[in-house]
């Protein structure tokens, strides 16, 4: 456990590397192997946004592995609570965990784009659906990055067990728009008031339609590129607006009693700005340490490239 300024009950853990088997729950086997072995074309590398490197492989695998580890941490806590339910007061808040290097939502089945090689949320969702079938049957993805979660929209098309919700800037598409289960378009230059009013409206609608027992797990893509000083975001949301956005999502999860996995990719300043870990007045976890996964291991010993 590392000393930090985000509370005394939070455990920072190095993100593990995703395995090939885990990636194959979501992505094409040939695509996975070509990426791992540096066999992608120049066009494929341009679409992703950076050249291939061994460090890039570790980063991509860590991005997925950390989000999956966060999701499994939440599910393991749920299993513990079920075992101890006879002595529980029933007043515990839903468990949560976070990953500070995830949110790669532009990856598709057999190609990547927009700095996304593999979809960490999609892999994590597919793995926990398989690994915890008694606990996790329906998943909600709430994507509040400035760009549409286009990869996840396609990966979960016609999948009734996963609902994709994406809020995005209507003037900030860098590739073909896809169809999420719910897409909410926000205007270029959108300010705090418009953004927060719109988010509040749709969270209330989802809450009313779904109720407390419909979803078993929420993945929250807490992108901060909606900030006014993001040179590519094209929106005008203040730091306080982002904090309030997060509180709305945390309150939504708390009211419904749904466990939460948070993913974002920001530095320490950004973690403080967006209210990490979940501020105590919005969502308390358990007395046990909450895991926040970050970074990548120095050696990819768990990976065996064929």
Order of alpha helices (4+ residues) and beta strands (2+ residues): beta-alpha-alpha-alpha-alpha-beta-alpha-beta-alpha-beta-beta-alpha-beta-alpha-beta-alpha-beta
